[in-house]
Amino acid sequence: MRSSPAQTVWRAACVEVAAGPAAVLVRDSKNPGGPRLGLAPGAWGRFVAYAAR
């Protein structure tokens, strides 16, 4: 699992990402027992490409 703050100043805005063969799971690192967002690997790739613009 990888943890990444959105910005150094915004420590409360951290997510963890776990990539598997069938899904990429994303969750709030401050609430590990909370809901998770699951995406197909292709959808995750498109999201990352869009966010990197």
Protein Blocks (a to p, Z undefined) as FASTA:
>chain_A
ZZddfbfklmmlccdddddfkbccdddfklmmlccddddfklmmmmmmmmmZZ
